[in-house]
Amino acid sequence: MIGIDAARGVALLGMMAVHLIDPIADDGSPSLAWTLAAGKSAALFAVLAGVGVAFTTGRRQRPTGRTWPGHAAGLLVRALLIGVVGLLLGSVVAADLAAVILPYYALLFAFAIPLLSLSSRALVALAAVIAVGMPILSHVLRAGTEAALIVPNLTFSELLDHPARVLRDLALTGVYPALPWMAYLCAGLAVGRALLTSRRTVTLVALTGAGLVVVSRTVSWILMDVFGGRAELAAVASRSMTSDRWAEVMAVGWTGTTPTDTAWWLATMVPHSTTPLDLASTTGISLIVIGVAILVGRATTALLRPLAAAGSMSLTLFSLHVLLLSWPSSPEGVAGLLAHTVLVVAFALVWSSYYARGPLEEIVAQAAGAVRRRVQSVIDSPRAAETSPPDGGVGGS
């Protein structure tokens, strides 16, 4: 667990760095923070969401038959509560300060419910199909639309006024579109169902990630620089954007989707482009971080304790971080990142000395656990046993 929590800590610090440090350095190149973390830390969060779902639904003993409804109900409650927190934060934090991932994260949890009983092999296959197919389908469905430069954070008022548009943004056109991002969650579920106590298994996870990174970057280079994709994109982009804007887009990325004026966009790997190659590469990086963190955690826990403490309550600390961003006198840049890091790590170390979970994590866990136990008790009651089909009406393994 300390390795998984440390990986969450890495994701948290990466998102903080992206929010606080300018994407472009003084020399016009992408800043170090954006090069290391943009698009990657959010993807790591999503993969770890899948790992967390696997951990809370039986780990290697995936739910089937009578156990599935209870886990499904608990996961739905978890999704609803995280969505509520995300919509509340969206009402406070402007999109130009931070894109609040939590409403998208909540939809990922809801989408995970039908997948709880799938085997690791089925999850890996589904992740591959989604990573390739959903960005292409999104490109087709969004034909004729423009990619937004800034996507507003979602709020309760917007959900009540325009529910269909909010659902579309969450699923397909937002900063972290849940349908293609299900590739991350499926990959994380498969990792969470694996035998992570085996050094060989964890090493294989990290090596698989490295392979995905190498293959995806090689394919993108061939398509963009050997087959002429970069020149084609530059020609198409010149019709709708300045050369400076084109250079900025290729350096710091989009906001969850790319334009639909040419299919060559699908060959790019810029941050938050959600193309097949971007999904493959960032999934690979996530697997490397998770594998290395687990292996280091097996060797020493002291080295990872600050990261793991922060990662164990990432929902609480992410919420605190984005609230601090909206504070009028909140520092920015490297000084701001240092201040936020010291604050969240210090809070995590002190809080974890007394409590097993962060404040928001405890609320979510207690509510989800209560609902899961209630549903399970109804299913396991003598009356339910007399009136239900032999497999609990859900299906066998």
VOGU-3710 file (C-alpha; in Angstrom, 3 decimals, decimal comma):
1> migidaargv> 0,000/0,000/0,000  2,795/2,474/0,726  3,961/2,211/-2,884  0,455/2,881/-4,227  0,014/5,821/-1,841  3,415/7,189/-2,852  2,386/7,012/-6,514  -0,715/9,012/-5,609  1,572/11,496/-3,891  3,597/11,842/-7,101
11> allgmmavhl> 0,379/12,487/-9,054  -0,743/15,087/-6,525  2,550/16,987/-6,634  2,561/16,806/-10,431  -0,883/18,383/-10,702  0,116/21,065/-8,205  3,188/21,875/-10,295  1,117/22,203/-13,468  -1,339/24,521/-11,722  1,317/26,766/-10,179
21> idpiaddgsp> 4,138/27,001/-12,737  3,832/28,695/-16,116  3,743/26,282/-19,054  6,284/28,282/-21,075  9,787/29,040/-19,793  11,608/32,324/-20,407  13,316/30,922/-23,522  9,982/29,996/-25,111  10,281/26,252/-24,522  7,932/24,221/-22,299
31> slawtlaagk> 8,802/24,622/-18,617  10,314/21,678/-16,771  7,165/21,228/-14,677  4,984/20,945/-17,772  7,432/18,661/-19,544  7,463/16,271/-16,582  3,858/16,460/-15,392  1,415/17,998/-17,890  -1,081/15,340/-18,927  0,899/12,684/-17,076
41> saalfavlag> -0,059/13,409/-13,459  -3,790/13,478/-14,256  -3,436/10,203/-16,158  -1,609/8,694/-13,180  -4,523/9,748/-10,957  -6,953/8,001/-13,315  -4,921/4,775/-13,456  -4,650/4,831/-9,667  -8,422/5,306/-9,523  -8,699/1,915/-11,195
51> vgvafttgrr> -6,224/0,426/-8,723  -8,257/1,891/-5,862  -11,504/0,448/-7,251  -9,868/-2,983/-7,421  -8,600/-2,643/-3,838  -12,025/-1,668/-2,466  -13,865/-4,433/-4,357  -11,920/-7,488/-3,304  -8,493/-7,027/-4,910  -7,750/-10,378/-6,594
61> qrptgrtwpg> -11,127/-11,789/-5,480  -13,257/-9,865/-7,956  -16,955/-9,533/-7,060  -19,383/-11,931/-8,714  -22,855/-13,235/-7,951  -24,113/-12,086/-4,567  -21,165/-9,792/-3,756  -21,446/-7,641/-6,895  -24,531/-5,540/-5,953  -23,057/-4,422/-2,640
71> haagllvral> -19,772/-3,354/-4,211  -21,658/-1,666/-7,075  -23,823/0,314/-4,646  -20,802/1,357/-2,582  -18,941/2,477/-5,692  -21,936/4,489/-6,878  -22,085/6,305/-3,535  -18,352/6,974/-3,790  -18,874/8,424/-7,273  -21,737/10,655/-6,140
81> ligvvglllg> -19,836/12,077/-3,165  -16,691/12,768/-5,193  -18,857/14,414/-7,841  -20,462/16,642/-5,211  -17,046/17,752/-3,940  -15,921/18,427/-7,503  -18,973/20,533/-8,375  -18,577/22,539/-5,163  -14,931/23,234/-5,977  -15,912/24,178/-9,532
91> svvaadlaav> -18,085/26,943/-8,108  -15,091/28,450/-6,295  -12,084/27,821/-8,535  -11,734/29,470/-11,946  -10,750/27,242/-14,866  -7,723/29,405/-15,683  -6,329/28,526/-12,241  -7,038/24,791/-12,257  -9,213/22,306/-14,098  -11,083/20,397/-11,372
101> ilpyyallfa> -10,787/16,714/-12,247  -13,187/15,370/-9,610  -16,507/15,428/-11,574  -14,816/13,468/-14,379  -13,253/11,182/-11,785  -16,718/10,523/-10,359  -18,071/9,502/-13,758  -15,121/7,134/-14,176  -16,153/5,427/-10,935  -19,729/5,103/-12,185
111> faipllslss> -18,553/3,682/-15,514  -16,422/1,155/-13,613  -19,452/-0,535/-12,029  -20,215/-2,891/-14,960  -16,528/-3,867/-15,138  -16,055/-5,095/-11,567  -16,355/-8,786/-12,431  -14,065/-8,745/-15,486  -10,802/-10,682/-15,443  -7,449/-8,945/-15,751
121> ralvalaavi> -7,052/-10,168/-19,324  -10,468/-8,807/-20,275  -9,637/-5,472/-18,646  -6,342/-5,178/-20,518  -8,074/-5,976/-23,808  -10,838/-3,455/-23,073  -8,270/-0,785/-22,183  -6,569/-1,313/-25,560  -9,856/-1,157/-27,478  -10,927/2,029/-25,681
131> avgmpilshv> -7,524/3,692/-26,100  -7,619/3,150/-29,855  -11,327/3,345/-30,598  -12,738/6,093/-28,380  -10,449/8,928/-29,559  -11,291/8,036/-33,166  -15,015/7,903/-32,364  -14,733/11,209/-30,510  -12,982/12,763/-33,514  -15,857/11,655/-35,758
141> lragteaali> -18,634/12,714/-33,372  -17,071/16,146/-32,832  -16,602/16,834/-36,551  -17,146/20,492/-37,341  -16,675/21,685/-33,769  -13,782/23,706/-32,405  -11,496/22,546/-29,605  -11,909/24,882/-26,637  -8,875/26,749/-25,332  -10,342/26,900/-21,815
151> vpnltfsell> -13,094/24,588/-20,529  -14,996/26,099/-17,558  -15,115/24,069/-14,371  -18,467/22,359/-13,916  -20,840/23,560/-11,197  -24,187/22,567/-9,655  -25,954/25,465/-11,373  -24,681/24,391/-14,764  -25,682/20,790/-14,042  -29,227/21,885/-13,175
161> dhparvlrdl> -29,548/24,285/-16,116  -27,874/22,198/-18,813  -27,680/18,536/-17,712  -27,239/17,136/-21,216  -24,361/19,487/-21,999  -22,656/18,711/-18,683  -22,934/14,984/-19,353  -21,482/15,484/-22,830  -18,587/17,490/-21,424  -17,900/14,918/-18,712
171> altgvypalp> -18,051/11,980/-21,097  -16,545/13,288/-24,318  -15,548/16,934/-24,716  -14,205/18,106/-21,347  -10,654/18,382/-20,080  -10,661/14,801/-18,780  -13,263/13,062/-20,998  -14,443/9,972/-19,149  -15,204/7,699/-22,111  -11,671/7,633/-23,582
181> wmaylcagla> -10,195/7,924/-20,084  -11,802/4,597/-19,237  -8,644/3,166/-20,828  -6,746/4,441/-17,782  -9,274/3,044/-15,335  -9,330/-0,392/-17,013  -5,536/-0,512/-16,894  -5,601/0,417/-13,212  -8,255/-2,195/-12,447  -6,084/-4,836/-14,106
191> vgralltsrr> -3,088/-3,752/-12,013  -5,162/-3,765/-8,828  -6,344/-7,313/-9,541  -2,761/-8,514/-10,119  -0,528/-10,216/-7,536  1,236/-7,074/-6,372  2,978/-8,929/-3,545  5,085/-10,608/-6,255  8,231/-8,722/-7,224  8,103/-10,391/-10,632
201> tvtlvaltga> 4,552/-9,146/-11,260  5,392/-5,592/-10,217  8,509/-5,601/-12,391  6,400/-6,796/-15,314  3,973/-3,910/-14,720  6,837/-1,395/-14,905  8,383/-3,038/-17,986  5,009/-3,108/-19,735  4,724/0,611/-19,063  8,176/1,217/-20,520
211> glvvvsrtvs> 7,230/-0,755/-23,607  4,064/1,306/-24,099  6,049/4,540/-23,856  8,683/3,422/-26,364  6,184/2,042/-28,873  3,786/4,991/-28,718  6,544/7,584/-29,047  8,137/5,680/-31,921  4,844/5,407/-33,787  4,122/9,099/-33,251
221> wilmdvfggr> 7,571/10,049/-34,518  7,119/7,913/-37,634  3,689/9,373/-38,383  4,594/12,975/-37,608  8,176/13,283/-38,847  8,673/10,464/-41,360  5,262/10,348/-43,036  4,841/14,128/-42,966  2,125/14,521/-40,358  3,752/17,511/-38,703
231> aelaavasrs> 3,922/19,450/-41,984  0,298/18,564/-42,775  -0,809/19,732/-39,353  1,128/22,988/-39,652  -0,515/23,682/-43,020  -4,018/23,021/-41,682  -3,391/24,938/-38,454  -2,163/28,011/-40,352  -5,730/28,551/-41,571  -7,134/29,064/-38,082
241> mtsdrwaevm> -4,281/30,025/-35,736  -1,145/32,137/-35,637  2,318/30,601/-35,737  2,811/31,499/-32,068  -0,439/29,779/-31,114  0,552/26,714/-33,157  3,907/26,522/-31,380  2,215/26,909/-27,992  -0,316/24,150/-28,730  2,379/21,708/-29,807
251> avgwtgttpt> 4,384/22,561/-26,685  1,765/22,614/-23,918  -1,181/20,759/-25,446  -4,959/21,057/-25,632  -7,762/20,794/-23,077  -8,905/17,203/-23,423  -9,692/17,117/-27,136  -8,018/18,143/-30,385  -9,504/19,928/-33,427  -11,326/17,819/-36,004
261> dtawwlatmv> -10,166/19,616/-39,155  -7,691/16,824/-39,965  -7,178/13,245/-38,797  -3,452/13,966/-38,408  -4,251/15,351/-34,934  -4,777/11,743/-33,857  -1,060/11,101/-34,424  0,037/13,710/-31,883  1,039/13,147/-28,256  0,780/16,660/-26,843
271> phsttpldla> -0,503/16,910/-23,246  -4,239/16,467/-22,741  -4,827/15,646/-26,401  -6,482/12,283/-25,545  -5,308/10,685/-28,774  -4,590/6,937/-28,960  -0,848/7,554/-28,713  -1,253/10,040/-25,858  -3,384/7,532/-23,925  -0,864/4,744/-24,557
281> sttgislivi> 2,143/6,827/-23,563  0,639/8,286/-20,400  -0,691/4,870/-19,375  2,838/3,556/-19,795  4,331/6,329/-17,688  1,713/5,650/-15,000  2,592/1,944/-14,920  6,291/2,805/-14,581  5,626/5,144/-11,642  3,377/2,600/-9,915
291> gvailvgrat> 5,813/-0,271/-10,445  8,851/1,685/-9,275  6,991/3,091/-6,251  5,907/-0,398/-5,147  9,424/-1,795/-5,596  10,980/1,085/-3,648  8,313/0,686/-0,954  9,263/-2,977/-0,583  12,875/-1,931/0,071  12,260/1,045/2,359
301> tallrplaaa> 9,171/2,719/3,748  10,917/5,673/5,376  11,988/7,160/2,030  8,423/7,187/0,716  6,595/8,198/3,896  6,060/11,906/3,059  4,791/11,074/-0,444  2,697/8,175/0,830  1,146/10,268/3,599  0,068/12,880/1,054
311> gsmsltlfsl> -1,111/10,238/-1,401  -3,217/8,469/1,210  -5,458/11,534/1,425  -5,171/12,912/-2,116  -8,875/13,853/-2,302  -8,575/16,061/0,771  -5,254/17,581/-0,246  -6,237/18,182/-3,883  -9,336/20,011/-2,637  -7,222/22,060/-0,225
321> hvlllswpss> -4,737/22,859/-2,980  -7,314/24,160/-5,474  -9,009/26,211/-2,756  -5,661/27,819/-1,941  -5,232/28,651/-5,628  -8,295/30,878/-5,478  -6,958/32,734/-2,425  -6,107/36,315/-3,534  -2,601/36,355/-2,017  -1,674/32,768/-2,876
331> pegvagllah> 1,933/32,606/-4,192  2,621/31,253/-7,662  5,579/29,807/-9,532  8,294/27,830/-7,791  7,667/29,651/-4,508  3,997/28,750/-4,683  4,755/25,106/-5,463  7,163/24,930/-2,535  4,611/26,527/-0,194  1,779/24,206/-1,299
341> tvlvvafalv> 4,035/21,155/-1,097  5,231/21,945/2,423  1,667/22,633/3,552  0,055/19,477/2,144  2,905/17,164/3,179  3,038/18,614/6,703  -0,730/18,306/7,054  -0,625/14,725/5,774  2,173/13,672/8,132  0,458/15,156/11,178
351> wssyyargpl> -3,035/13,904/10,292  -1,850/10,386/9,420  -0,221/10,123/12,825  -3,681/10,111/14,383  -6,082/8,899/11,678  -5,932/6,204/9,012  -7,690/8,316/6,352  -7,940/11,961/5,397  -11,109/13,890/6,388  -12,858/13,655/3,007
361> eeivaqaaga> -11,605/10,104/2,463  -13,146/9,067/5,788  -16,530/10,563/4,896  -16,558/8,863/1,499  -15,334/5,530/2,865  -17,854/5,477/5,708  -20,802/6,334/3,456  -19,804/3,886/0,719  -19,082/1,149/3,245  -22,414/1,640/5,003
371> vrrrvqsvid> -24,356/1,395/1,749  -22,381/-1,629/0,601  -23,003/-3,453/3,883  -26,689/-2,549/3,823  -27,179/-3,860/0,307  -25,192/-6,981/1,100  -27,221/-7,649/4,243  -30,449/-7,467/2,245  -29,085/-9,898/-0,338  -27,806/-12,275/2,327
381> spraaetspp> -31,010/-12,223/4,369  -32,969/-15,530/4,601  -35,891/-14,048/2,684  -33,614/-12,912/-0,160  -32,003/-16,338/-0,219  -35,438/-17,983/-0,608  -36,665/-15,691/-3,379  -33,506/-14,961/-5,369  -32,031/-17,058/-8,216  -29,030/-19,208/-7,248
391> dggvggs> -26,519/-16,677/-8,549  -28,142/-13,639/-6,896  -29,681/-12,497/-10,181  -26,469/-10,834/-11,350  -24,614/-13,536/-13,176  -21,832/-15,950/-12,452  -18,110/-15,634/-12,842
//
